[in-house]
Amino acid sequence: MDLRQLRYFIALNEHRSFVRAAEAMGITQPAFSRSIQGLEQEFRCQLVDRGDKELRPTPEGQVLLQHAWRLVQGATQLVAEVSQMTKLDAGEVRFGCGPAPAARLVPDTLAAFTRSYPGVRCQFHVDNWERLSRALNRDEIEFFIADIRHFEADPHFQTQALSPRSGMFYCRPGHPLLHKESLTTNDLFAYPLATGLIPPGVRKLLANLSGRDDFTTQVESEHFPALRAVVEQTDAIGISTEEACAEALAAGRIQRLHWRNLPTSLHSLAAQCGIVTRSGFRLSAAARALLETLGAVDQALYPPMRAAQ
């Protein structure tokens, strides 16, 4: 039994004539009849009531007909979906990203990708690396873009580094700290903090430098524009990437803060941005094409950093 025979049997049920069904399928009537007989030999029963001039299917034929429809339609759908994935004129890709790449890297990538593949639907979710990893494990997304340092040693994940993103502390113009000549991290904790989820290593170091076991973030979100708006209207101190703050910094809506006792290695709060996927899982064609576009956009945005690596 093969799909060709099933298609012939469906055609016979539709046309109720061996001659008309053979013509519709583009083969001779004897070859068509042999194909139906082959099915009957394989199932060891009569599938068509030849004594009925309507050539109605027997009860066994009715059962075969129901399954034949599903199998033929499923095969047609399979061919269509694989063709769509190969041609990338349709399909969907779902992924996640942290707030830093959501500032510019992801929008620029999606713009370039949509121009090349307008038929592919893209859905992305912005969140912190902790929740994105859970979404990846639940198959809700194919990959995510965030700081990869937490995942590099985990065998369940594969990581691919992108250009690092420099970070910064910032406040509103006229903030009391801007009038001090020398700032330490103790000054940082005298004011509310407005930031996304801080990586454990950075959090521990900031706390230790100020003689603390830990600290509380008063306003926490993965939506950088909202956090920046809070900082612009209060004495809160924000932590973000330069990429996300570039426009507000150039417009003078925020000011950069520098801490005297912050180690040089951490002074820029450089985030090792990268791509995280699950080990052993093959990405869809649409996801692979999107990541190829992402790499090209990343190199165009950060050529000096890429060249220095």
C-alpha positions as CSV (number, residue, x, y, z in Angstrom):
1,M,0.0,0.0,0.0
2,D,1.2,3.5,-0.8
3,L,-0.2,7.0,-1.1
4,R,-0.7,6.7,-4.8
5,Q,-3.0,3.7,-4.3
6,L,-4.9,5.6,-1.6
7,R,-5.3,8.6,-3.9
8,Y,-6.7,6.3,-6.6
9,F,-9.2,4.7,-4.2
10,I,-10.4,8.2,-3.1
11,A,-10.8,9.2,-6.8
12,L,-12.9,6.0,-7.4
13,N,-15.2,6.9,-4.6
14,E,-15.6,10.5,-6.0
15,H,-16.2,9.5,-9.6
16,R,-17.9,6.1,-9.1
17,S,-16.4,4.9,-12.3
18,F,-13.1,3.2,-13.1
19,V,-12.9,4.9,-16.5
20,R,-13.6,8.4,-15.2
21,A,-11.4,8.0,-12.1
22,A,-8.5,6.7,-14.3
23,E,-8.9,9.7,-16.6
24,A,-8.9,12.1,-13.6
25,M,-5.7,10.6,-12.3
26,G,-4.1,10.6,-15.7
27,I,-3.5,6.8,-16.1
28,T,-5.0,4.1,-18.2
29,Q,-8.1,2.2,-16.9
30,P,-6.4,-1.2,-16.8
31,A,-3.5,0.3,-14.7
32,F,-6.0,2.0,-12.4
33,S,-8.0,-1.2,-11.9
34,R,-4.8,-3.2,-11.1
35,S,-4.0,-0.6,-8.4
36,I,-7.4,-1.0,-6.7
37,Q,-7.1,-4.8,-7.0
38,G,-3.6,-4.6,-5.4
39,L,-5.2,-2.8,-2.4
40,E,-7.8,-5.5,-2.1
41,Q,-5.2,-8.2,-2.2
42,E,-3.2,-6.5,0.5
43,F,-6.2,-6.2,2.8
44,R,-7.5,-9.6,1.7
45,C,-11.1,-8.3,1.3
46,Q,-13.3,-6.6,-1.3
47,L,-13.2,-2.8,-1.0
48,V,-15.6,-1.9,-3.8
49,D,-19.0,-3.5,-4.4
50,R,-18.8,-4.2,-8.1
51,G,-22.3,-5.5,-8.2
52,D,-23.5,-2.0,-7.4
53,K,-23.5,0.2,-10.5
54,E,-22.6,3.1,-8.2
55,L,-19.5,1.2,-7.1
56,R,-20.0,2.1,-3.5
57,P,-17.3,1.1,-1.0
58,T,-17.9,-2.0,1.1
59,P,-17.9,-1.6,4.9
60,E,-14.2,-2.4,4.8
61,G,-13.8,0.1,2.0
62,Q,-15.5,2.8,4.1
63,V,-13.0,2.3,6.9
64,L,-10.1,2.5,4.4
65,L,-11.6,5.6,2.9
66,Q,-11.7,7.4,6.2
67,H,-8.0,6.7,6.9
68,A,-7.0,7.3,3.3
69,W,-8.4,10.9,3.5
70,R,-6.4,11.6,6.6
71,L,-3.2,10.1,5.3
72,V,-3.3,11.8,2.0
73,Q,-4.2,15.2,3.5
74,G,-1.5,14.8,6.1
75,A,1.1,14.0,3.4
76,T,0.0,17.1,1.4
77,Q,0.3,19.3,4.5
78,L,3.7,17.8,5.3
79,V,5.0,18.6,1.9
80,A,3.6,22.1,2.1
81,E,5.1,22.8,5.5
82,V,8.5,21.5,4.6
83,S,8.4,23.5,1.3
84,Q,7.4,26.7,3.2
85,M,10.3,26.2,5.7
86,T,12.8,25.6,2.9
87,K,11.6,28.6,0.8
88,L,10.9,30.7,3.9
89,D,7.8,32.2,2.3
90,A,5.7,31.3,5.4
91,G,6.1,29.8,8.8
92,E,6.7,31.2,12.3
93,V,9.7,31.8,14.6
94,R,9.3,32.4,18.4
95,F,12.1,33.6,20.5
96,G,13.0,35.7,23.5
97,C,15.4,38.5,24.4
98,G,16.6,40.4,27.3
99,P,15.9,44.2,27.6
100,A,19.4,45.2,26.4
101,P,19.2,43.5,22.9
102,A,15.6,44.6,22.7
103,A,16.8,48.2,22.7
104,R,18.3,48.1,19.2
105,L,19.8,44.8,18.1
106,V,16.5,42.9,17.9
107,P,14.4,45.7,16.3
108,D,17.1,46.2,13.6
109,T,17.4,42.5,13.1
110,L,13.6,42.0,12.7
111,A,13.5,44.9,10.2
112,A,16.2,43.3,8.1
113,F,14.6,39.9,8.4
114,T,11.1,41.1,7.5
115,R,12.4,42.8,4.4
116,S,14.0,39.5,3.3
117,Y,11.3,37.1,4.5
118,P,8.0,39.1,4.6
119,G,5.9,35.8,4.8
120,V,7.5,34.6,8.1
121,R,5.7,35.5,11.3
122,C,8.0,36.6,14.1
123,Q,7.0,36.6,17.8
124,F,9.4,37.6,20.5
125,H,9.1,38.1,24.3
126,V,11.2,40.4,26.3
127,D,12.2,39.2,29.8
128,N,15.1,38.5,32.1
129,W,17.5,35.6,31.4
130,E,16.0,33.5,34.3
131,R,12.4,33.5,32.9
132,L,13.6,33.2,29.3
133,S,15.5,29.9,30.2
134,R,12.3,28.5,31.7
135,A,10.4,29.4,28.5
136,L,13.1,27.7,26.4
137,N,12.9,24.5,28.5
138,R,9.1,24.5,28.0
139,D,9.5,24.8,24.2
140,E,7.7,28.1,24.2
141,I,10.6,29.7,22.3
142,E,13.3,28.3,20.1
143,F,16.1,30.5,21.4
144,F,16.8,33.6,23.3
145,I,19.3,36.5,23.3
146,A,20.6,37.6,26.6
147,D,23.7,37.6,28.8
148,I,25.1,34.1,28.3
149,R,27.5,33.9,31.3
150,H,25.0,32.0,33.4
151,F,24.6,29.3,30.7
152,E,28.1,28.7,29.3
153,A,28.9,25.9,31.8
154,D,25.5,24.3,31.7
155,P,25.5,21.2,29.4
156,H,21.7,21.6,28.8
157,F,22.3,24.8,26.8
158,Q,24.5,25.9,23.9
159,T,25.7,29.5,23.7
160,Q,27.0,31.6,20.9
161,A,28.6,34.9,21.9
162,L,27.7,38.2,20.3
163,S,29.4,41.6,20.8
164,P,29.5,42.7,24.5
165,R,27.2,45.6,25.5
166,S,28.7,48.2,27.8
167,G,26.6,49.2,30.8
168,M,26.3,52.3,32.9
169,F,24.8,53.9,36.0
170,Y,22.7,56.9,35.4
171,C,20.4,59.5,37.1
172,R,18.4,62.6,36.3
173,P,20.0,66.0,35.6
174,G,20.3,67.9,38.9
175,H,20.5,64.7,41.0
176,P,22.2,65.3,44.4
177,L,25.0,62.8,43.5
178,L,26.1,64.9,40.6
179,H,27.3,67.6,42.9
180,K,29.7,65.3,44.8
181,E,33.3,65.2,43.6
182,S,33.9,61.5,44.4
183,L,31.4,58.8,44.5
184,T,31.6,55.3,46.0
185,T,29.0,52.5,45.9
186,N,27.9,53.5,49.4
187,D,26.4,56.6,47.8
188,L,24.6,54.3,45.3
189,F,22.6,52.6,48.0
190,A,21.5,55.9,49.6
191,Y,18.9,56.2,46.8
192,P,16.3,53.8,45.2
193,L,17.5,51.6,42.4
194,A,15.5,51.1,39.2
195,T,16.9,48.3,37.1
196,G,16.3,44.9,35.5
197,L,17.3,41.6,37.1
198,I,21.0,42.0,38.1
199,P,23.2,39.1,37.3
200,P,24.3,37.2,40.6
201,G,28.0,38.0,40.2
202,V,27.4,41.7,39.7
203,R,24.9,41.9,42.5
204,K,27.3,40.1,44.9
205,L,30.2,42.4,44.0
206,L,28.2,45.6,44.4
207,A,26.9,44.5,47.8
208,N,30.4,43.5,49.0
209,L,31.9,46.8,47.9
210,S,29.4,48.5,50.2
211,G,29.8,46.2,53.1
212,R,26.4,44.6,52.6
213,D,25.2,41.0,52.4
214,D,22.6,41.9,49.8
215,F,20.4,44.8,48.7
216,T,16.9,45.5,47.5
217,T,16.0,46.9,44.1
218,Q,13.1,49.3,44.7
219,V,11.8,49.3,41.1
220,E,12.5,46.2,39.0
221,S,11.4,45.6,35.4
222,E,12.7,44.3,32.1
223,H,11.2,47.3,30.3
224,F,14.1,49.8,30.1
225,P,12.0,52.8,28.8
226,A,9.7,52.6,31.8
227,L,12.7,52.4,34.2
228,R,14.4,55.3,32.5
229,A,11.1,57.3,32.8
230,V,11.1,56.7,36.6
231,V,14.7,57.8,36.9
232,E,14.1,60.9,34.9
233,Q,11.4,62.0,37.4
234,T,12.9,60.9,40.7
235,D,16.2,60.5,42.6
236,A,16.3,56.8,41.7
237,I,19.5,55.5,40.1
238,G,19.2,53.4,37.0
239,I,21.5,50.6,35.7
240,S,21.2,49.9,32.0
241,T,23.2,49.4,28.8
242,E,24.7,52.4,26.9
243,E,22.8,51.1,23.9
244,A,19.4,51.5,25.6
245,C,20.3,54.9,27.1
246,A,22.1,56.4,24.1
247,E,19.2,58.6,22.9
248,A,18.2,59.9,26.4
249,L,21.9,60.5,27.3
250,A,22.5,62.5,24.1
251,A,19.3,64.5,24.7
252,G,20.5,65.4,28.2
253,R,17.5,63.7,29.9
254,I,19.9,61.5,32.0
255,Q,23.4,61.8,33.3
256,R,26.1,59.2,33.7
257,L,27.4,58.3,37.2
258,H,30.9,57.0,38.0
259,W,31.9,55.1,41.2
260,R,35.4,55.6,42.5
261,N,35.7,52.1,44.1
262,L,34.2,50.1,41.3
263,P,36.8,47.7,39.9
264,T,38.0,48.5,36.4
265,S,36.9,45.0,35.2
266,L,33.3,45.9,36.2
267,H,33.3,49.6,35.7
268,S,31.4,49.4,32.4
269,L,29.1,46.6,33.5
270,A,29.8,44.9,30.2
271,A,27.2,42.3,29.5
272,Q,28.3,39.3,27.4
273,C,25.4,39.2,25.1
274,G,24.8,36.0,23.1
275,I,22.4,33.4,21.8
276,V,21.1,30.6,24.0
277,T,19.6,27.4,22.6
278,R,18.9,23.9,24.0
279,S,21.5,21.3,23.5
280,G,20.5,18.6,21.0
281,F,17.6,20.5,19.5
282,R,17.6,21.5,15.8
283,L,16.3,25.0,15.1
284,S,13.7,25.6,12.4
285,A,14.8,27.0,9.0
286,A,13.1,30.3,9.9
287,A,15.0,30.5,13.3
288,R,18.3,29.7,11.6
289,A,17.7,32.4,9.0
290,L,16.8,34.9,11.7
291,L,20.0,34.1,13.6
292,E,22.1,34.6,10.5
293,T,20.5,38.0,10.1
294,L,21.1,38.7,13.7
295,G,24.8,38.0,13.4
296,A,25.2,40.3,10.4
297,V,23.3,43.1,12.2
298,D,25.4,42.6,15.3
299,Q,28.7,42.9,13.3
300,A,27.4,46.0,11.6
301,L,26.4,47.7,14.9
302,Y,29.6,46.8,16.8
303,P,32.5,46.3,14.3
304,P,35.3,47.6,16.6
305,M,34.2,45.3,19.5
306,R,33.9,42.3,17.1
307,A,37.3,43.0,15.6
308,A,39.0,43.3,19.0
309,Q,37.8,39.9,20.1
